[in-house]
């Protein structure tokens, strides 16, 4: 079921209980494929991904996480596989009984007994539209409304170097950084007043950068924040 913007907003800030990522964040690996029996795998158009809640405990995870973590082989012996079944990693509830094989993700995998038509369906375009709208509602909520938005392409070389260093601290590169950069527009002497930061894009808490460093990058959404 395709989620409306209002329903998407209810998921904002919530995380996948399996992988820990925000439910509104996705990667190419999360995107759903059409069910095919011959030929090359085909991504669904428009692009979308799914969330599934355990029928017993209600915890929500990306469908890809259910596929990779919860749908496990049941072995008859060391060399032979008896079949596959899905068990909730949180409460141990058996979501699907034993079945002899499992469809590959890129061939249109669906959770047995829970077809995609019953899952929470998120179109990537809808999620981006929601984030774009929410973005401007969140700008300036931290540090007395003194964040302003600048383009990554407009930052100076020293600022770009600072962003690259901040990205490396969270395992990212400049190519992972979002186009919008948030710049804290306060005098340098006021930096000592900062005791906590949160991402101005997704709302996740940000680590305070080491002394002398002038940027911090959100590890969840890749948004850079420049400090004086």
N, C-alpha and C positions, 0 to 999 in steps of 0.2 A: 504494500500500500504506500503510494507516494505521500511523503509527509508534507504538510503545509508549512509555510514560514513560521506560523505560530507554534506548531509542534517542534520545528527545528529549534526555535528559541528555547523551548523547555529542555533541550538536550545541551544547551550551551554551558560549558564549564564541567560537564559530567565526563567521566573517563571510562574507558573499556576496562572491565574488571580482570581481563586476561592479560592484555599487553600494557595497560596503563596509559595509552595515548588518549587524547581527547576524542570523544565520539564524533565530533564534527571535523576532525582531521583525518585525512585518508592519504594513502599512497597509491601508486599504480597497481600494486599487488592486491589492493582491496577491491578494485573495479571488477564488476560482474561480467561474465561472458555468456553469450547465447549458447543454448544447448545444441551441440552439433554431434553428428555421428560419423561424418566423413569430412575431409577437407581441413583447411586451416582454422584454428581458433578465431572467433570473432567477438570483439568487445560489444556489449550492448550499446546502442545509440538511442537517445543521448546517454553519455556516460553516467553511471550510477553505481552506488554500493549499498550494502544492506547491513542492518543491525538486527540481532536476534536476542531476545530475553529468555532466560531459562524459565520454563513453565512452572517450575517448583519454587525457586528462590527469587525469581524476577530480576536477577542481575543481567545487565546488558553488555554485550561485546560485539565487536565487528564480526561479521559472518566469516571473514577470512581467518580470524582467530579461532573460531569454532572448528573450522576445517583443519587448521594446522596443529592445534593443541588438544582439542577435546575429542576429535574423531580419530580414534586410535586402533591399531591392529591388536587383535586378540590372537595370541599364538597357541597353536596346538602343540608344537614342539619347537626346539631351537631353530629348525630349518623350515618349518611349515607354518603358514598363517591360517588360522581357523576362520577369521573373518574380521569385520570392522564393526565398531559400535561407538556411539557418542555418549559420554558421561560428563555432566557438568563439573568443571574443575573446582567450583565453589562448594556445592552442597552434595555432590555425588549422585545426583538424580540421573537415572538412565533415560536419555532422550530418545535414543533409537535402539531397537533390539539388534541382535547379531545379524549381519548380512554378509554375503560371500565376497563382495568386492565394493570398491568405491570409485565413483566417477571422478576423473581428474578435474581440478579447478578450471582449467582453460577449456574444458569440454562442457561447461555449464553446470558444475556441481551445485546441488541443492541439498539442504538439510533434510534427511529422510523424515517424512511425515509433516514437514513444515516447508511447503514450497515458497518460493520467493514472493508470490502474490500475497502471502500472509505476513511477511516480514516488514520491518520498518525500512522503507525504500527512500534513499536520499539521492536526488539528482545533484551532481557536482555543481551545476549551474545555480540551483536553488541555494545550496550551501554558500557559494561565493556571493550570491546576491544578499543573503542574510548577513554574512560577515561584513560586506561593504557597508550595509546600513547600520550595523551595530558598531562598526569602527568609529564613526563620527559621534556616536553617542558615548563612546568610552574615552575619546580623546580628552585629555585634560582632567580626568578624575583623580589622577595621582599628583602629588606635589602641588596642590593648590591650582590646578588647571594650567600649568606652565609648560606642558608638552605641546609642540607644534609639529606638523607633518611636513617633511621634505622628501624629495625624490632621491633614491639611491644614486641616480646618475648626476645629481647636482652637488653631492658632498665633495669636500676638498680631498686632496690626496692623503694628508695626515688623518682625516676622519675615515677615509676608506681603509687605510692601514689599521686603524683602531678597530673598525668593524671586522676586518679579516681576522685580527688577533682574537677578538671576542668570539667570533664564529668557531675558531679552532678550539677554544676552551670548552665548547659544547659539542665537539665532533662534527662541525659543519664547515663548509667553505663559502666563499663569496657567492658562488652560483646558487647556493641554497637560500640566500637572503631575499626577503620580500622586497618589492619595489618601493614600498612606502617605509620611510625611516622616521622614527620619532625622536625629536631633538628637545632636550630639556633646556628651556630658555631662562636660565637664572645666572646671576653673577657667580664666578668660580668660587668665591669665598663662602657661598651658601651651600656648596656641595656637602660640607660636613654635617649639615642638618638632615641629610637623607638617611633614614634608618631602615626603609623598606621600599621595594619597587615591585610593580606588577606590570605585565605586558599590556600595552595599550591596544593591542589587537585582539588577543584571545583571553586576557584576564589572568593568565597563569602567573604565579609568583616568579620574580626574577632574582638571581643571586646578585648581591652587591659586587661590583667589579673590584679587583685588587687596587690598592693605592697606585696612582699614576696612570691607570688605564682609563680611557675615556669612552668606552662603549661596552654594552652588554647585549647579548643576543638571546632571544627566547628559544629554548631548546625544543619547544613544542611546535611553534608555527614559523620559526625562522625570522621573526621581526627584530630588526636592530634598533637600539635606543642609544643615542649619543648624549653624553654627560659633559658638563663644562670642565 
